[in-house]
Amino acid sequence: MQNNISKYQAMKNKLNLLPVILLTLLALSIMPSLYAQNNIQLRVVRGKIDTVLTRVHYVVGVATPGSVITINNLPVKQYSTGSFGAELNLDEGPNTITVKATSGGYEEVETFWVYFKKPLIVSKEDQMEFYPKPLIKTKKGAYLNYGAGADRLGGAKINFLAEGIKMELMDSVNNLYKVRLSEQNYAFIPKQFTERVPFGVKPPFSLTGSWSVSNIGKADRVRVSLENRQPYTIYRELDPNKLVIDIYGAHCNSNWITQYLDLKAIEYVHLRQTSSDIFSVIIKLRDNFSWGYSVDYVGNSLDITIRHTPDAITVPSRASLKGLIIGVDAGHGGVASGAVSPSGIKEKDLNLTMSYMLKEELEKRGAKVVMSRTEDVDVAMQDRLDIFKRAGIDLMLSIHCNAGGNPLKPMGTSTYYRHIEYRTLAETILKRLLELNLPNFGLIGNFNFSLNSPTEFPTVLVETLFMSSLPDEEQLSDEKFLKEMMVKVAKGLEDYVKDVKKSLK
């Protein structure tokens, strides 16, 4: 009897425990879900730094996918991977950053502090030791000359320079300064395009940085990062077809050159440390004919811009000069009469007459013409160049008459260029002019005329005939003959464009 009571009691106890066990099992099945909802697993993986020296600060983290994320109460995008990130602009001093993740009614918060310490800016000049020699700095319009020589057109130019380039002053020769480019190289610069730098400042030196080579629309651009604005010289080679810029006072530290695949004017770029303090930028060009280039600084980065062949020329079906913008310059004007013939004819008047004739011929062939002057006024050379640059011309012709030599002898016609890449243009026009049975006065290269100096577009100076020659003066006084000369100039341009088109096939 006692055993039966014991068995009954044990069974009753087990039955009483059954609800407890069931409740426990139910609780255990529910708790992981509740725990998962409450455990969002927020983690900041980037941005928890005690002190930073830059105002822009990035915070990156990860939380359970599907969470709502805010950083300093501003919503932040969360990716399907659970990652999120934001860019913050820090205030100077301590910054509180609060990251909050919310999911299923639960939230998790992480707060930390980042101190933004504004860096003390100390210029490189302040860091440099006292330099015992004077320096000059370039102004707008500055250019380098090979030597201290001069003629009526000035000394022999190397190339123009950007503003703000500092160089050691070595000597003073008349209206020129002799300046040091590198340890073994020097050049001359007109004093009017310089200003003195406070004494004691050391000449700048740069490590080169990364490059980018890109198509910017109507030109390809090479941008070379430098620490300072260094002096440079430019030269062009035709075989192989390349442009070289030597940067003085620079050491190579360029380990990254980004080149895009849509370049039109540039085939490739390369570099060379020519000597211990001369760094060379080498640009291999695609086309045989050049449509201009420019070199300037943007900040401390050297920008080399190389123009594409005009669209009007790359269209195979387009004939003659249609679509080209051509600058026509009538030499002299106003108080600048130019040469005067024995009978009193003024060069400025003939130049303007012929320029209008040339304008008419070019427009017949489809070109748009921009003139540097349209009446008897004296327009400064820089103003003429500015007119053409603003108009975005494709090439330029300057019309003049010559003077000098034997007054009793026909002296003839000639064309002039400054840069070797524009020699063919000058030669092609001269060949057409010689069809008029005129004496060949020559194809003149490296001519130091102001309007031949720009590299931004092809230029040629046409010296039609000699005002001082009696036989030439007679022909220049014949309006019909003037017209014939301008027709030949226009045909010369057509020949040049045809040669360009052929080279592109």
Buried (B, 14 or more C-beta within 10 A) or exposed (E): EEEEEEEEEEEEEEEEEEEEEEEEEEEEEEEEEEEBEEEBEBEBEEBBEEEBEEEEBEBEBBBBEEBEBBBBEEEBEBEEEBBBBBEBEBEEEEBEBEBBBBBBEBBBEBEBEBEBEEEEEEEEBEEBEEBEEBBBBBBEEBBBBEBBEBEEEBBBBBBBBBBBBBBBBBEEEEEBBBBBBBEEBBBBBBBEBBEEBEEBBBBBBBBBBBBBBBBEEBBBBBBBBBBBBBBBBBEBEEEEBBBBBBBBBBBBBBEEBEBEEEBBBBEBBEBEBBBEBBBBBBBEBBBBBBBBBBBEBEEBBBBBBBBBBBEBBBEEEBEBBBBBBBBBBBBBBEEEBBBBBEEEBBBBBBBBBBBBBBBBBBBEBBBBBBBBBEEBEEBEEEEBBEBBBEBBBBBBBBBBBBBEBEBEEBBBBBBBBBBBBBBBBBBBBBBBBBEBEBBEBEBBBEBBBBBBBBBBBBBBBBBBBBBBBBBBBBBBEEEEBBBBBBBBBBBBBBBBBBBBBEEEE
